[in-house]
Amino acid sequence: MPDDQTRTTSPWLQLPVDLVSRATFSEWHEKVAETRVGHYDRQRPYVARAAFLAVMTAGLGLLDVPWWSWIMLMPAVAQVALEIYLYPFIHEGQDDPRWRLFRRMRDMANHNQRTMMLNVTGLLGVVACPLNVVAVASTPPGGHFGWVKVVTFAIAILYVNSGLASAFLDPSNYTETSRMPPIMHRIRPVAPVLSLIVVVCVVAISITFDRWAADMAPLAYATATLTLLLGSTLRNHDRVVAAAAMVARKAVIESRKELGRVVHDDLNPAKTAAETIRQIDGVPYKDYVELAALEAYLTHFSTRMGIYAEPKLRINDLVEKVVSPYGLTPGDVTYDIVWPTDLKRETHATAIRMTTALVLNAVQAMQKTEYLGARRALVIEGFTTGEDQDLRFHLAVRDHLPPIAADKWCRDGTTLAALRDWLDETFGGDLRQEVLGDCSKRIVASWLDRRPVRGYQGNTWRKAPS
Protein backbone atom coordinates (compact mmCIF):
# COMPACT_ATOMS: atom_id res chain seq x y z
CA MET A 1 0.00 0.00 0.00
CA PRO A 2 2.27 2.79 -1.25
CA ASP A 3 2.13 6.45 -0.40
CA ASP A 4 0.79 8.59 -3.26
CA GLN A 5 3.78 10.54 -4.55
CA THR A 6 1.54 12.75 -6.72
CA ARG A 7 -0.17 14.46 -3.76
CA THR A 8 0.72 18.12 -3.15
CA THR A 9 0.12 20.38 -0.16
CA SER A 10 -1.64 22.98 -2.34
CA PRO A 11 -5.11 22.07 -3.65
CA TRP A 12 -4.55 24.52 -6.54
CA LEU A 13 -1.25 22.95 -7.54
CA GLN A 14 -2.90 19.53 -7.36
CA LEU A 15 -5.11 20.37 -10.35
CA PRO A 16 -2.33 20.63 -12.97
CA VAL A 17 -0.32 17.86 -11.30
CA ASP A 18 -3.25 15.47 -11.77
CA LEU A 19 -3.28 16.28 -15.47
CA VAL A 20 0.28 15.07 -16.03
CA SER A 21 0.66 12.29 -13.42
CA ARG A 22 1.51 8.87 -14.79
CA ALA A 23 0.16 5.58 -13.52
CA THR A 24 1.71 4.52 -10.20
CA PHE A 25 3.90 1.42 -10.29
CA SER A 26 3.02 -0.62 -7.21
CA GLU A 27 1.80 -4.07 -6.31
CA TRP A 28 -1.24 -2.49 -4.65
CA HIS A 29 -2.34 -0.73 -7.85
CA GLU A 30 -1.63 -3.82 -9.94
CA LYS A 31 -3.60 -6.15 -7.66
CA VAL A 32 -6.55 -3.76 -7.46
CA ALA A 33 -6.59 -3.50 -11.26
CA GLU A 34 -6.51 -7.29 -11.60
CA THR A 35 -9.36 -7.63 -9.11
CA ARG A 36 -11.39 -4.95 -10.86
CA VAL A 37 -10.95 -6.61 -14.27
CA GLY A 38 -11.68 -10.11 -13.00
CA HIS A 39 -14.46 -9.47 -10.48
CA TYR A 40 -16.16 -6.20 -11.39
CA ASP A 41 -15.59 -5.25 -15.03
CA ARG A 42 -16.10 -8.77 -16.35
CA GLN A 43 -18.30 -8.46 -19.48
CA ARG A 44 -19.23 -4.82 -18.86
CA PRO A 45 -16.72 -3.16 -21.26
CA TYR A 46 -17.51 -5.66 -24.01
CA VAL A 47 -21.27 -5.32 -23.67
CA ALA A 48 -20.92 -1.52 -23.55
CA ARG A 49 -19.00 -1.55 -26.81
CA ALA A 50 -21.56 -3.91 -28.30
CA ALA A 51 -24.31 -1.44 -27.33
CA PHE A 52 -22.35 1.47 -28.84
CA LEU A 53 -21.86 -0.54 -32.01
CA ALA A 54 -25.59 -1.33 -32.22
CA VAL A 55 -26.50 2.36 -31.90
CA MET A 56 -23.92 3.31 -34.54
CA THR A 57 -25.32 0.67 -36.87
CA ALA A 58 -28.85 2.00 -36.43
CA GLY A 59 -27.69 5.56 -36.96
CA LEU A 60 -25.78 4.75 -40.11
CA GLY A 61 -28.80 2.85 -41.39
CA LEU A 62 -30.97 5.98 -41.04
CA LEU A 63 -28.36 8.11 -42.78
CA ASP A 64 -28.31 5.90 -45.89
CA VAL A 65 -24.51 5.63 -45.94
CA PRO A 66 -22.44 4.15 -48.80
CA TRP A 67 -21.24 0.55 -48.67
CA TRP A 68 -17.70 1.41 -47.65
CA SER A 69 -18.97 2.90 -44.38
CA TRP A 70 -20.22 -0.55 -43.42
CA ILE A 71 -16.81 -1.99 -44.27
CA MET A 72 -15.26 0.42 -41.77
CA LEU A 73 -17.44 -1.03 -39.01
CA MET A 74 -16.21 -4.58 -39.59
CA PRO A 75 -13.17 -4.35 -37.23
CA ALA A 76 -15.51 -3.20 -34.44
CA VAL A 77 -17.90 -6.07 -35.15
CA ALA A 78 -15.01 -8.54 -35.03
CA GLN A 79 -13.62 -6.99 -31.83
CA VAL A 80 -16.90 -7.09 -29.92
CA ALA A 81 -17.77 -10.59 -31.09
CA LEU A 82 -14.35 -11.99 -30.14
CA GLU A 83 -14.31 -10.22 -26.75
CA ILE A 84 -17.65 -11.70 -25.74
CA TYR A 85 -16.84 -15.13 -27.17
CA LEU A 86 -13.37 -15.43 -25.59
CA TYR A 87 -14.36 -14.02 -22.19
CA PRO A 88 -15.27 -17.35 -20.52
CA PHE A 89 -12.07 -18.99 -21.82
CA ILE A 90 -9.80 -16.17 -20.65
CA HIS A 91 -11.41 -15.04 -17.39
CA GLU A 92 -13.44 -18.02 -16.20
CA GLY A 93 -11.10 -20.87 -17.13
CA GLN A 94 -13.57 -22.81 -19.24
CA ASP A 95 -12.41 -25.65 -21.47
CA ASP A 96 -10.48 -24.91 -24.65
CA PRO A 97 -12.31 -23.26 -27.56
CA ARG A 98 -13.23 -25.64 -30.33
CA TRP A 99 -11.08 -24.00 -33.01
CA ARG A 100 -7.30 -23.79 -32.85
CA LEU A 101 -7.26 -20.14 -33.97
CA PHE A 102 -9.35 -19.12 -30.96
CA ARG A 103 -7.17 -21.21 -28.66
CA ARG A 104 -4.16 -19.25 -29.86
CA MET A 105 -5.97 -15.98 -29.23
CA ARG A 106 -6.82 -17.17 -25.72
CA ASP A 107 -3.22 -18.21 -25.05
CA MET A 108 -1.85 -14.87 -26.28
CA ALA A 109 -4.20 -12.96 -23.97
CA ASN A 110 -3.28 -15.13 -20.97
CA HIS A 111 0.46 -14.90 -21.68
CA ASN A 112 0.45 -11.10 -21.86
CA GLN A 113 -2.20 -10.46 -19.23
CA ARG A 114 0.03 -8.83 -16.59
CA THR A 115 2.94 -7.53 -18.64
CA MET A 116 1.53 -5.97 -21.80
CA MET A 117 -1.74 -5.29 -23.61
CA LEU A 118 -0.93 -7.24 -26.77
CA ASN A 119 -3.84 -9.48 -27.82
CA VAL A 120 -5.97 -9.94 -30.90
CA THR A 121 -9.02 -8.05 -29.62
CA GLY A 122 -6.80 -5.16 -28.55
CA LEU A 123 -5.22 -4.96 -32.01
CA LEU A 124 -8.68 -4.98 -33.55
CA GLY A 125 -9.62 -2.12 -31.23
CA VAL A 126 -6.62 -0.09 -32.43
CA VAL A 127 -8.10 -0.32 -35.94
CA ALA A 128 -11.79 -0.14 -34.99
CA CYS A 129 -11.74 3.01 -32.83
CA PRO A 130 -10.47 5.47 -35.48
CA LEU A 131 -12.39 3.75 -38.29
CA ASN A 132 -15.67 4.15 -36.39
CA VAL A 133 -15.07 7.89 -36.10
CA VAL A 134 -14.10 8.18 -39.75
CA ALA A 135 -17.07 6.06 -40.86
CA VAL A 136 -19.57 8.35 -39.12
CA ALA A 137 -17.81 11.65 -39.93
CA SER A 138 -17.57 10.79 -43.64
CA THR A 139 -21.26 9.96 -44.09
CA PRO A 140 -23.54 12.37 -45.97
CA PRO A 141 -24.88 15.32 -43.93
CA GLY A 142 -28.21 13.54 -43.43
CA GLY A 143 -30.57 16.39 -44.24
CA HIS A 144 -33.44 16.26 -41.74
CA PHE A 145 -31.53 13.50 -39.94
CA GLY A 146 -28.52 15.71 -39.23
CA TRP A 147 -29.12 15.32 -35.50
CA VAL A 148 -28.89 11.54 -35.99
CA LYS A 149 -25.39 11.97 -37.37
CA VAL A 150 -24.38 14.07 -34.34
CA VAL A 151 -25.73 11.43 -31.93
CA THR A 152 -24.06 8.62 -33.89
CA PHE A 153 -20.80 10.59 -33.92
CA ALA A 154 -21.01 10.98 -30.13
CA ILE A 155 -21.54 7.23 -29.75
CA ALA A 156 -18.49 6.56 -31.95
CA ILE A 157 -16.41 8.72 -29.59
CA LEU A 158 -17.76 6.87 -26.56
CA TYR A 159 -16.64 3.65 -28.26
CA VAL A 160 -13.15 5.20 -28.58
CA ASN A 161 -13.19 6.19 -24.91
CA SER A 162 -14.24 2.68 -23.90
CA GLY A 163 -11.44 1.09 -25.91
CA LEU A 164 -8.76 3.47 -24.62
CA ALA A 165 -10.00 3.09 -21.02
CA SER A 166 -9.65 -0.69 -21.27
CA ALA A 167 -6.10 -0.20 -22.53
CA PHE A 168 -4.94 2.43 -20.03
CA LEU A 169 -6.64 0.83 -17.00
CA ASP A 170 -5.17 -2.59 -17.74
CA PRO A 171 -3.07 -4.09 -14.88
CA SER A 172 0.05 -3.88 -17.06
CA ASN A 173 -0.02 -0.08 -16.64
CA TYR A 174 0.72 -0.41 -12.93
CA THR A 175 3.71 -2.78 -12.84
CA GLU A 176 7.40 -2.14 -13.39
CA THR A 177 7.68 -5.56 -15.03
CA SER A 178 5.51 -4.35 -17.90
CA ARG A 179 6.88 -5.16 -21.34
CA MET A 180 4.87 -2.41 -22.99
CA PRO A 181 6.87 0.22 -24.93
CA PRO A 182 7.82 3.04 -22.52
CA ILE A 183 6.00 5.49 -24.77
CA MET A 184 2.71 3.94 -23.64
CA HIS A 185 3.36 5.01 -20.05
CA ARG A 186 4.36 8.50 -21.18
CA ILE A 187 1.34 9.20 -23.37
CA ARG A 188 -1.20 7.89 -20.85
CA PRO A 189 -1.69 11.28 -19.10
CA VAL A 190 -2.13 13.10 -22.43
CA ALA A 191 -4.09 10.38 -24.26
CA PRO A 192 -7.40 12.32 -23.96
CA VAL A 193 -5.83 15.42 -25.52
CA LEU A 194 -4.22 13.39 -28.32
CA SER A 195 -7.56 11.70 -28.94
CA LEU A 196 -9.27 15.11 -29.08
CA ILE A 197 -6.74 16.41 -31.61
CA VAL A 198 -7.25 13.40 -33.87
CA VAL A 199 -11.06 13.63 -33.72
CA VAL A 200 -11.03 17.40 -34.35
CA CYS A 201 -8.82 16.82 -37.40
CA VAL A 202 -11.29 14.20 -38.69
CA VAL A 203 -14.17 16.66 -38.18
CA ALA A 204 -12.30 19.48 -39.94
CA ILE A 205 -11.49 17.29 -42.92
CA SER A 206 -15.05 15.99 -43.19
CA ILE A 207 -16.42 19.56 -43.04
CA THR A 208 -14.04 20.51 -45.83
CA PHE A 209 -15.64 17.79 -47.97
CA ASP A 210 -19.15 18.99 -47.07
CA ARG A 211 -19.99 15.98 -44.94
CA TRP A 212 -21.71 18.09 -42.28
CA ALA A 213 -24.64 20.45 -42.60
CA ALA A 214 -23.67 24.05 -41.86
CA ASP A 215 -25.77 24.23 -38.72
CA MET A 216 -24.35 20.89 -37.45
CA ALA A 217 -20.65 21.73 -37.85
CA PRO A 218 -20.38 23.56 -34.48
CA LEU A 219 -22.08 20.57 -32.81
CA ALA A 220 -19.56 18.26 -34.47
CA TYR A 221 -16.66 20.19 -32.92
CA ALA A 222 -18.45 20.30 -29.57
CA THR A 223 -19.09 16.56 -29.70
CA ALA A 224 -15.36 15.98 -30.26
CA THR A 225 -14.72 17.23 -26.72
CA LEU A 226 -16.34 14.04 -25.39
CA THR A 227 -12.88 12.49 -25.83
CA LEU A 228 -11.82 14.41 -22.72
CA LEU A 229 -14.12 12.22 -20.62
CA LEU A 230 -11.41 9.58 -20.94
CA GLY A 231 -9.19 11.75 -18.73
CA SER A 232 -11.82 11.84 -16.01
CA THR A 233 -12.23 8.07 -16.20
CA LEU A 234 -8.50 7.42 -15.83
CA ARG A 235 -7.86 9.96 -13.08
CA ASN A 236 -10.95 9.09 -11.07
CA HIS A 237 -9.89 5.44 -11.12
CA ASP A 238 -6.34 6.25 -10.01
CA ARG A 239 -7.56 8.60 -7.26
CA VAL A 240 -9.96 6.01 -5.88
CA VAL A 241 -7.25 3.33 -5.84
CA ALA A 242 -4.82 5.71 -4.09
CA ALA A 243 -7.49 6.75 -1.56
CA ALA A 244 -8.35 3.09 -0.94
CA ALA A 245 -4.70 2.46 -0.06
CA MET A 246 -4.98 5.01 2.77
CA VAL A 247 -8.15 3.36 4.07
CA ALA A 248 -6.63 -0.11 3.80
CA ARG A 249 -3.47 1.01 5.59
CA LYS A 250 -5.50 2.39 8.49
CA ALA A 251 -7.54 -0.81 8.62
CA VAL A 252 -4.39 -2.94 8.77
CA ILE A 253 -2.91 -0.76 11.51
CA GLU A 254 -6.09 -0.94 13.55
CA SER A 255 -6.29 -4.71 13.14
CA ARG A 256 -2.67 -5.05 14.23
CA LYS A 257 -3.32 -2.89 17.26
CA GLU A 258 -6.31 -5.03 18.16
CA LEU A 259 -4.25 -8.18 17.66
CA GLY A 260 -1.55 -6.67 19.87
CA ARG A 261 -4.10 -6.01 22.60
CA VAL A 262 -5.42 -9.55 22.35
CA VAL A 263 -1.91 -11.01 22.48
CA HIS A 264 -0.98 -8.81 25.42
CA ASP A 265 -4.09 -9.69 27.40
CA ASP A 266 -4.28 -13.39 26.55
CA LEU A 267 -0.58 -14.28 26.48
CA ASN A 268 0.53 -12.31 29.51
CA PRO A 269 -0.26 -15.30 31.77
CA ALA A 270 1.83 -17.47 29.42
CA LYS A 271 4.78 -15.08 29.80
CA THR A 272 4.43 -15.29 33.58
CA ALA A 273 4.25 -19.07 33.43
CA ALA A 274 7.37 -19.20 31.23
CA GLU A 275 9.26 -17.09 33.77
CA THR A 276 8.09 -19.31 36.64
CA ILE A 277 9.07 -22.55 34.90
CA ARG A 278 12.46 -21.08 33.96
CA GLN A 279 13.27 -20.60 37.66
CA ILE A 280 12.64 -24.25 38.54
CA ASP A 281 15.81 -26.19 39.35
CA GLY A 282 16.54 -29.00 36.95
CA VAL A 283 15.08 -27.38 33.81
CA PRO A 284 17.36 -28.42 30.90
CA TYR A 285 19.59 -25.55 29.88
CA LYS A 286 18.34 -25.51 26.29
CA ASP A 287 14.75 -25.18 27.54
CA TYR A 288 15.85 -22.51 30.00
CA VAL A 289 17.22 -20.37 27.15
CA GLU A 290 14.19 -21.05 24.96
CA LEU A 291 11.83 -19.89 27.73
CA ALA A 292 13.86 -16.72 28.28
CA ALA A 293 13.73 -15.94 24.55
CA LEU A 294 10.00 -16.75 24.50
CA GLU A 295 9.27 -13.93 26.92
CA ALA A 296 11.01 -11.45 24.63
CA TYR A 297 9.26 -12.87 21.58
CA LEU A 298 5.83 -12.46 23.19
CA THR A 299 6.59 -8.91 24.26
CA HIS A 300 7.84 -8.05 20.78
CA PHE A 301 4.80 -9.60 19.11
CA SER A 302 2.35 -7.74 21.31
CA THR A 303 4.01 -4.37 20.60
CA ARG A 304 4.73 -4.79 16.85
CA MET A 305 1.52 -3.09 15.79
CA GLY A 306 2.57 -0.56 13.14
CA ILE A 307 2.30 -1.48 9.49
CA TYR A 308 5.98 -0.66 8.95
CA ALA A 309 7.21 -2.21 12.20
CA GLU A 310 10.21 -4.50 12.08
CA PRO A 311 8.87 -8.03 11.50
CA LYS A 312 11.83 -9.71 13.23
CA LEU A 313 12.78 -9.42 16.87
CA ARG A 314 15.84 -7.16 16.92
CA ILE A 315 18.87 -8.05 19.03
CA ASN A 316 18.58 -4.64 20.74
CA ASP A 317 14.99 -5.26 21.81
CA LEU A 318 15.85 -8.75 23.03
CA VAL A 319 18.82 -7.60 25.13
CA GLU A 320 16.81 -4.75 26.65
CA LYS A 321 14.16 -7.26 27.76
CA VAL A 322 16.72 -9.73 29.16
CA VAL A 323 18.86 -7.25 31.16
CA SER A 324 15.99 -5.18 32.56
CA PRO A 325 15.22 -7.48 35.54
CA TYR A 326 18.92 -7.36 36.54
CA GLY A 327 19.11 -3.58 36.89
CA LEU A 328 20.77 -2.68 33.58
CA THR A 329 19.31 0.05 31.40
CA PRO A 330 19.48 0.40 27.59
CA GLY A 331 22.25 2.96 28.11
CA ASP A 332 24.43 0.28 29.73
CA VAL A 333 24.53 -1.79 26.55
CA THR A 334 26.47 -0.97 23.37
CA TYR A 335 25.98 -2.73 20.05
CA ASP A 336 28.37 -3.40 17.19
CA ILE A 337 26.51 -5.81 14.91
CA VAL A 338 27.67 -5.96 11.29
CA TRP A 339 25.71 -8.93 10.02
CA PRO A 340 23.93 -8.79 6.67
CA THR A 341 20.46 -7.28 6.92
CA ASP A 342 18.82 -10.19 5.07
CA LEU A 343 19.57 -12.97 7.55
CA LYS A 344 17.89 -16.29 6.94
CA ARG A 345 15.12 -17.09 9.39
CA GLU A 346 17.07 -20.02 10.90
CA THR A 347 20.22 -17.90 11.33
CA HIS A 348 18.24 -15.14 13.02
CA ALA A 349 16.58 -17.64 15.36
CA THR A 350 20.00 -19.03 16.32
CA ALA A 351 21.33 -15.52 16.97
CA ILE A 352 18.38 -14.81 19.26
CA ARG A 353 19.05 -17.92 21.31
CA MET A 354 22.81 -17.35 21.54
CA THR A 355 22.29 -13.73 22.55
CA THR A 356 19.79 -14.75 25.21
CA ALA A 357 22.14 -17.38 26.63
CA LEU A 358 25.30 -15.24 26.69
CA VAL A 359 23.60 -12.09 28.01
CA LEU A 360 21.89 -14.07 30.78
CA ASN A 361 25.22 -15.64 31.69
CA ALA A 362 26.84 -12.21 31.94
CA VAL A 363 24.14 -10.38 33.91
CA GLN A 364 23.67 -13.28 36.31
CA ALA A 365 27.40 -13.27 37.01
CA MET A 366 27.19 -9.53 37.76
CA GLN A 367 24.79 -10.30 40.61
CA LYS A 368 27.41 -12.29 42.52
CA THR A 369 28.65 -10.60 45.67
CA GLU A 370 32.31 -10.54 44.61
CA TYR A 371 31.47 -8.73 41.34
CA LEU A 372 29.08 -6.08 42.67
CA GLY A 373 31.79 -3.42 42.31
CA ALA A 374 32.56 -4.26 38.69
CA ARG A 375 31.49 -1.96 35.90
CA ARG A 376 27.95 -2.84 34.85
CA ALA A 377 28.13 -2.52 31.08
CA LEU A 378 27.91 -4.87 28.11
CA VAL A 379 28.99 -4.74 24.51
CA ILE A 380 27.11 -6.95 22.04
CA GLU A 381 29.07 -7.72 18.86
CA GLY A 382 28.02 -9.61 15.78
CA PHE A 383 30.22 -10.36 12.78
CA THR A 384 30.94 -13.02 10.17
CA THR A 385 34.00 -14.82 8.84
CA GLY A 386 34.53 -16.93 5.76
CA GLU A 387 32.18 -17.14 2.81
CA ASP A 388 29.93 -19.55 0.92
CA GLN A 389 29.98 -22.96 2.63
CA ASP A 390 32.56 -21.74 5.17
CA LEU A 391 30.50 -18.74 6.27
CA ARG A 392 30.33 -18.54 10.07
CA PHE A 393 28.38 -16.20 12.31
CA HIS A 394 29.85 -14.94 15.58
CA LEU A 395 27.95 -13.43 18.49
CA ALA A 396 30.09 -11.96 21.28
CA VAL A 397 29.09 -10.56 24.67
CA ARG A 398 31.77 -8.43 26.29
CA ASP A 399 31.75 -7.56 30.00
CA HIS A 400 34.11 -6.14 32.63
CA LEU A 401 34.23 -9.20 34.86
CA PRO A 402 37.39 -11.23 35.47
CA PRO A 403 38.12 -13.99 32.94
CA ILE A 404 36.87 -17.46 33.74
CA ALA A 405 39.75 -19.63 34.91
CA ALA A 406 40.89 -22.34 32.49
CA ASP A 407 39.96 -25.16 34.90
CA LYS A 408 36.45 -23.72 35.26
CA TRP A 409 35.84 -22.89 31.58
CA CYS A 410 32.98 -25.01 30.25
CA ARG A 411 33.30 -27.39 33.18
CA ASP A 412 30.80 -30.24 33.13
CA GLY A 413 27.48 -29.26 34.63
CA THR A 414 27.88 -25.52 34.00
CA THR A 415 25.65 -23.45 31.76
CA LEU A 416 28.57 -22.63 29.47
CA ALA A 417 29.27 -26.33 28.96
CA ALA A 418 25.63 -26.89 28.08
CA LEU A 419 25.74 -23.98 25.66
CA ARG A 420 28.95 -25.25 24.03
CA ASP A 421 27.48 -28.73 23.57
CA TRP A 422 24.27 -27.24 22.16
CA LEU A 423 26.25 -25.20 19.67
CA ASP A 424 28.37 -28.13 18.58
CA GLU A 425 25.62 -30.72 18.28
CA THR A 426 22.98 -28.55 16.64
CA PHE A 427 24.86 -25.91 14.66
CA GLY A 428 28.39 -27.21 14.24
CA GLY A 429 29.45 -24.29 16.40
CA ASP A 430 31.88 -23.48 19.15
CA LEU A 431 32.21 -21.35 22.29
CA ARG A 432 35.38 -19.53 23.27
CA GLN A 433 36.60 -16.90 25.72
CA GLU A 434 38.83 -13.99 24.69
CA VAL A 435 40.68 -11.91 27.27
CA LEU A 436 41.03 -8.31 26.14
CA GLY A 437 43.57 -5.70 27.14
CA ASP A 438 41.25 -3.26 28.87
CA CYS A 439 40.38 -5.43 31.89
CA SER A 440 37.49 -6.99 30.03
CA LYS A 441 36.69 -10.26 28.37
CA ARG A 442 34.24 -11.47 25.79
CA ILE A 443 32.59 -14.83 25.24
CA VAL A 444 32.04 -15.61 21.58
CA ALA A 445 29.52 -18.10 20.20
CA SER A 446 30.18 -19.19 16.60
CA TRP A 447 28.11 -21.33 14.28
CA LEU A 448 27.93 -22.30 10.64
CA ASP A 449 25.66 -20.59 8.16
CA ARG A 450 23.97 -23.95 7.57
CA ARG A 451 23.58 -26.96 9.78
CA PRO A 452 26.47 -29.42 9.47
CA VAL A 453 26.17 -32.67 7.54
CA ARG A 454 26.45 -35.57 9.95
CA GLY A 455 27.89 -38.95 9.07
CA TYR A 456 26.28 -42.28 9.94
CA GLN A 457 27.92 -42.23 13.38
CA GLY A 458 26.86 -38.62 14.09
CA ASN A 459 30.29 -37.15 13.28
CA THR A 460 30.40 -33.81 11.50
CA TRP A 461 31.59 -34.03 7.92
CA ARG A 462 34.51 -31.75 7.17
CA LYS A 463 36.29 -31.01 3.91
CA ALA A 464 39.65 -32.70 3.59
CA PRO A 465 42.55 -30.24 3.93
CA SER A 466 44.00 -29.16 0.61
N, C-alpha and C positions, 0 to 999 in steps of 0.2 A: 504494500500500500504506500506508494511513493508520495512525497510532497509535490505539490503542483508548482513547478518552477516558473510558470507563466503568470502567477499572481503578482500584482503590484500593490503598493500601499495607496496609490491614488486611484479613485474610481474613474477619473477622467482619462488618466493614462491607460487604464485597463481597456478602454474601448478600442484604440488603435492596436494595442498589443494583441487583443483577441483576433484581429483581422489578419495578422501575419504569423500567428503561432502554429507550429507544426504539430503533428500527432506525437503524443508522448510515448517513448519507448519504455515499457515496463511490463512485468509479468501480470500485474493487476489489470492494466488496460487490455492486455491480450486475452486474459481469461474471461473478463467481462464481455469482450467482443465475441469470443467463442460461444459463451453461454447465450448471449443475445441471439446470435445466428441460429444456434441449434435448438433453443427452447422457446424463443419469443417471435423471431422473424418467421421462421419456418417457411410456409408457402406464401406469406403475405406479399413480399416484393414481386414474386412471379405472378400472382393473381392480380396485383395492382397493375402491372404492365400489361397483362392480358386485357384488363378492363380498359386501359388507355388505348390499346390497339383496337378494341372493338368500337370505341367511340370514334377513333380516327377513321376506321373503315366506313362507319355509317356517314360520317361527315363528308368523306371523299365521294361516297355514293351519291349524296345529294348535290354535290358540286359538278357532277358529270365530268370527271377528270379523264385525261387520255390514258391509254393502256400502260404507258411507261411509269405512270405514278403508282400503279398497282405493283409493278415490278420492284419499285423502291421499298415497298412494304414487306417484301418477302424475307429479308434478313430478320426483321422484327417477328414475323410469324414463326420462323424457324427457332429464334431465340426463346420465345415464350413457350413454344411447344416442347422444346428440349428441356427447359428448366423444370417445367411441371412433370414431365415424364421421368427425368433422372432424379428428381428429389428423393423418392423413397430409397433408391439405390445408394445415393451419396450420404444422406442424413439419417436414414432409419435402418441402414444395414440389411435391406432385403436381399434376396437371392440375386444372382447375376442376371442382367438383362439378357433377353433371348439372342440378340444379334451382337456379333463381335465388335462392330463399330461402336455401339453404345457402351459396351464393356470398356473399350479403350477410353472413351470420353469420361466414364465414371472413374477409371483408374487415374487419369490425368488430374481430375479435380481433387481426388483424395491425396495424390502425391504432393500437390502444390497448395494444399488447403491452408497451411500455417506459414508458408514462406513466400508465396507470390500469388498473384491473381490470375495466372495463366490457366485458362480452360476454354473449351470450345464455346460455351454459351457466352463467356465474357468477350471472346473475339467477335462473336456475332453481334454482341451489343455495341462494340466499337464501330462496327459498320452500320448497324441499325439506327442508332441515335441520330447521327447527322443526316442519314438518308430520310428518316421520318420528317425532319424539319424541312429539308429540301423538297420532299414530295408534296407537302402541304403548301409551302410558300410558292411553289412553281405552278400551282393549279390556276385555272382561270379565275378572274375576280369574283364570279358567282352571282353577279347581278343582285336580285332581291335576296339571295342567300349569302350576301357578303358577311353577315354576322356569323353564319355557320363556319365560314373559313377562319374567322378570328377565333371562335371557340375551338375548332379543330387544331389550329395552330398552337393555342394554349395547351391543349392536351398533348401535342407532340413535344412541347417543352417539358411538361411534367414527366413524360416518358424519359427524356434525357436526364432530368434530375434524379429519377428513380434509378436509372442505370449507373450514373456517376456516384450516387450515394452508396449503392451496393459495393462499388469498387473502393471508394475512399473510407468506408466504415468496415471494410474487411479486416479480420484479425491480423493479417500480414502487415497492416499499416502501423501496428503497435509493437513490433518486435524487432530487435537489433539483428536477429538472424534472418531477416527478410532478404530474399534474393531478387527483389524487385529492383529495377534501375533506380539509382539515387534521385534521378530527376522526378520520379513519381512522388517522393516525399517532399521535394521542394515545391512542386506545383500545387500540392493539395490545398494550401491556404488560399491560393489565387485561382483555383479551378472555377469558381462561380464567375469571376470577372472574365476569364478566358472564354468561358462558355457564352457569356453575354456578348463579347466582341464577335465571336463567330456567328451567333444568331443574328445580331444587328447587321453584319455584313451580308448574310443571306437575305434578310429583309430588304436591304438597300438594293441589292442586285435584282431581286424579284420586282421591286417597284420600278426600277429602270426599264424592265421588260414589260411593264404594264400588267403585272400579275395581281395588283391590288387596286381596288376602286379608290378614287381620290379621297373619299371621306373615311375610308378604312385604313389608310396608310398610317396616320398617327396612332391608331389602335394597335397596328402591327408592331410599331416600335415600342409602345407601352407594354404589349404582351411579352416582348423579348426580355423585359426586366424580371419576368418570373424565374429566369435562370438564377437570380440572386437568392432565391429561396434555398438553393442547395447549400449556400454558406450558413444559413440559419440551422439547417438540419445537421450539418457537420459540427458546428460549434456548440449547439445545444446538447448533442450527444456527448461531446468531449467534456463539457462543463458538468453534466450530470454524473459521468463516470468519475471525474475528479472529486466532485462533492461527495459521492458515495464512498470514496476512499476515506474521507475525513470521518464520516459516520461509522464506517466499518472499523477504523482505527480506535475510535472511542469505545465501540462495543467490545472490541478485543481487550482493551485496557480494563474496562469495567468487569469483564468476565474473569480476567486474571486477578483483579483485586478481590473479587468474590471468592475465587478459588483459593487465593492466599488466606483469606479469613477462615474459610472452611478448614484448610490444612492446619492453620495455627490453632484453631479451637479443637479440632478433632485429634490432631497428632501431638498436641502438647503432652497429654498423658503418656504417649509412647516415648517421647523424649525423656520424660522423667523416669519411666521404667528402664530405658536403656542406661541412664546414668546410675540407677540403683543396681542393676545387674552387673555393670562394669566394676562396681566396688566390692563385689563378692569375691572372697579369696578362692582361688582355684580355677577361675575363669581362664581358659586357654588364651595365651597372649595374642594370637591372631584375632580371636573374637573380641578381646579387649580393645584392640586398635579399631576394629570394624565398628564397634559400638560407639567409640569416641568420634569417629568420622561420621557416623550416622546422625549424631546430634547436630553437627555442623551442616550436614546435607539437609536435614529437615528445616533448620532455621533459614538456610539459603532459599529453599524451595518456597517457604511461606512468605518471604520478603521479595522474591523476584517477580514483581507484578507488572512492571512497565513493559511496553511492547518492544522496547529496544534494550531491555536488561540483558546482562551477560547470561547466556544459557548455561555455562559451566560454572561450577563452584571455583572461585579464584583462590589461589594459595593465600593471598592476603586475608581474605574473609575467613578462611579456615583457621589460620594462625590466630587471628584476633579472637575467634570463638574459643580456641583451645587454651590460650594463655590467660583469658579474662578471669577464670576462677582462681588463678594463682597470683593475682595482684599485679600483673603486667598490663600496661596500657599499649595502644597501637603505636605511641611514640617510642616505646622501648624496643621496637622491632624494626630492623632495616632489611630491605629486600634487594637482591641483585640476581634476578632470574633472567637468563638470556636464552631460554628455550624458544623453538619456533612457535609461532602463534597458532598454527594449525595442528596441534597435537592430536594423535589418534585417541579415540575414546579410552582404549585399554591403557595407553601410556598415561593419560591424565588420571585415570582411576588409581594407577600404581603410585603416581606422584602424590596424590591425596593421602593415601595410606602411609607412605614413607614419611611425609611431612608430619602427619598426626603422631606417628610413633616416635620420631626423633624429637619433636618439640615437646611432647609429653615427658620424654626421658629427661630433657634438659630442665624444664620448669619444675618437675618433681624433685630433681637433685637440688635445685635452688632452695627448696623448703627445708633441707637438712640443717640442723643447728650449726654445724661447723662451716656452712657456706652462707650464712645469713648476711655476712658482711661483704660478700662478693658483689661485683657490679651486676645489676639485674638488667641485662640487655642481650638481645639475640640478633644474629644476622642470618637470614635465610638466603642461600645461594642455589641457583640451578643452572647447570651448563651441560654441554654434550661433548663427547670425544668420538673420534672415528667417523665412519660414514658407511652408507649402504648396509651390508649385513653385519658390519662391525660397529654400527652406531650404538653408543651407550649413553644413557641418561644418568646424571649425577645430581643428587639432592643433598646439600650440606647444611647442617645447623651448627652455627658457631656461638660459643658462649665464653664466659670469663671465669670458668671453674677450673680447678686443677685437672691435669690430664689423668685419665684412668690408668692405674698401674698395669704393667704388662701381665702380671699374674692374675689380675682381676678382669682383664679385657675379655669380654664374651665368655666369661666363665659359665660352666654348665648351670642351668637353673636361673640365670639372669635374663632380664628382658632383652638385653642386647644380643645374647646368644640366640634367643628365640627369633629375634628380628633377622639376624644373620642367616639362620637356617631357613627362615621363610623366604628371604631374598634368593638364596641359592637354589632351593628346591622348586620354587614357583617361577622365578624370573631369570634364573641363571646369573644372579647378581652377587654382590659382595658388600661387606661393611668394613670400614676402616676408620682409624683415628689419626688425625694430623695435628701435631703440636706446632703452634705458630709462635712467632717471635715477640708478640706483644702481650704475653701472659694470657693467651687465650688458646683454645683448641677448637677443632671442628670435627664432627662425626659425619662421614660421607657415606650415603647409600648409593650404590650404583647398580644398574640393571640394563639388560639388553633391550634394544628397540622391539624385538619380537621374542616370544617365548622360545627357549632352547629346544632343540630336537634331542629327545632322549633315546638311548639305545634300548635293546631288549632287557638289559639288566638295570635300567634306570640311570645309566651314566650319561652325562652330557656329551653330545657329539661336538668335537672341535676340529677345525681344519688342521691338517698336517702342516708343520712348519716348512716354509719354503727354503 
